[in-house]
């Protein structure tokens, strides 16, 4: 009776019709989403093999992570690598009924639907299951205006149901933890564990796991690096949830809450962290390697280092790299201070100085304004407008309101550096420092930059001379000579205390870096022979056929100089630098092996064994008694070391090459702007500007017993014949008759004239 009356009530009919209409609309709405009218929904086939872009890892010689290439910093790991307390923290905090539902929380879904449609409440989200979150993480969300929340939720519910149909709960948790976003643009638990705590996921303790799971609620707000206090508070919420659902006892939970967590944050972004210049060089090499047909995917497409999760095995040693970077930073901060003080108010980088003006005109903004025929004053006004900018500082980076011109002046003053350590027997690159800070100075001074190498080229000259038959006990006068056929060029020595009657042996001349004698040795040997010797030792850069080549006037890269020096401790053969030893895809299959990447090329000896042994004795004398003796006196280094310092004209560049039986290290220091040098030789000479980096690097190696094979290695013992050839005094003074009747040649031509025979006029021989 009541129902009949109710059915006759017109208001009830209206309400009932309204409900039916709403239900029909809801079904139509849901069907339209299901059929893809609001955007295609992933099919079951697509969901069978869930794939996400993964970061490519760059690993050192000990398989430790150096850095990554990625769009999203993500690294996938198997379920077996998840500690149980990580799973417990996730379930208790994000989805307590995870094992009981089929991917959807129906009550939450209807709440979102009705709040959005009926009340237009845009903040009606929440209550997502882990599977729903996975669907969102995998396929993202789109903007549908007012209906965005409900359309995306329904699409995610359809995808979540399909995922649950096709995958086990373990697989879903694996997909989720490998794709979920953590703070600092980090995706997946493995990447987050390594970045925030420097441990693999399987090594996370309960506190660390809870901290990372806690950050999922709001990546930025609960970022443990930025907001430690809030992150700890959120961690404690996770711990209490674990206690609530029986995953932790109350005593253990209280103990964890009472203890703070400690970050061990690692920078893996391309311009941060360890070895950024090395990683940039590796990327450059990969861009070339992966385009080769033999290294492409089975379908013929090239691998993408930002998406395909490759593993790049390299020769770098993370610990040695840290030691090299520490040595560089420690020395360069101190040297920069001395450098600026030495110039005072007359620094060449200041405004209106030639170097500054030239640099200003090279600015992109200046050139673009100049192209519009804008006056200098208007350009200047545009370049003096201040703006917030991050600035490099040895005391820590600073943010400052600064104009383009002020910024130019600020950065022009900085000295830069390059450091490279190579294992001579294999060519393996163990340490690679391309500059002082990759974020601000991305030009690589190991492989990109070419600078004059100064006296570090002299050993090549002396090697060529020995190969041409010059005896180790040959003596030369230190007297300066003017070479008239090269614009009256008169090479001089750094020391003004030369005794004109004193003659130096080759060992003494090289170890004390006597310029006048180096040129005389070049004269006797021949420029062509010296260049041929340099080529045989691995130098490929252009070299001018001029006498100043003896003093290192050629522009060479640091890496090719290092290659040349490896021949002194590698059986007279130069070692080609090796960077990459193996490339694997994310399944662990080898894409490129060592032999693929570094084919075994037969290298001929660049010089004889006798020459090598003689040159090593010369270069050991440089460290023991010559220009690099501060390694012994100032730094107390007792290792077997040979080496060579180098300083270029006007103190623009300082060099040092450190030679050890199992390691070659080259260091360079100078200003990026080659118009700017050191104010004086005492600061700018290689022994002061570049050598200390090697010294500080070696001091750290000496303290680390795992590098005993490097630090305790001994040079080969010279043969009896070589020792006999070296058995002579370091100096020899002209005798009375030589001083009285000797011809004092002060001028000559460098190019030797042909000697004319008695009948040369008949054959037409000319000079």
Protein Blocks (a to p, Z undefined) as FASTA:
>chain_A
ZZmmmmmpmklmmmmmmmmmmmmmmmmmmmmmmnopnopaddfklmmmgcdddddddddf
kopafbdcdfbdcddddfklpcfklmmmmmmmmommlmmmgoiafklmmmmmmmmmmnop
aklggjiafklmmmmmmnopadehjmlmmmmmmmmmmmmmmmmmmpcfklmmmmmmmmpc
cehhigcjklmmmmmnopafklpcfklmmmmmmmmmommlmmmklmmmlmmmmmmmmmmm
mmmnopacfklmmmmmmpccddddddfbfkgcjhklmmmmmmmmmmmmmmpmklmcfkop
acdfklnopacddfbdfklmmmmmmmmmmmmmmmmmmmmmmnmmmbfkbghiaklmmmmm
mpmklmmmmmnopafklmmmmmmpccddddddfkbpadddddfklmmmmmmmpccddddd
ddfknopafbdcfbfblklmmccfklmpccdekjmlmmmmmmmmmmnopafkbccdfbdc
ddfkngoiacddfblkbcfkbccdfklmmmnopaklmmmmmmmnopklmmmmmmmnopab
dcdddfklmnopaccdfklmmmmmmmmmngoiacdddfbfbdcdfkopafbdfklmmccd
ddddfbdfklmmmmmmmmmmmmmmmmmlmmmmmnopabdcdddddddehhlaccdddddf
kbccddddddfblkbccfbfklmpmklmmmmmmmmmmmmmmmmmklmmmmmpccddddfk
lmmmmnccfbdcddfklmmmpccdfbdcfbdcddddfklmmnopaZZ
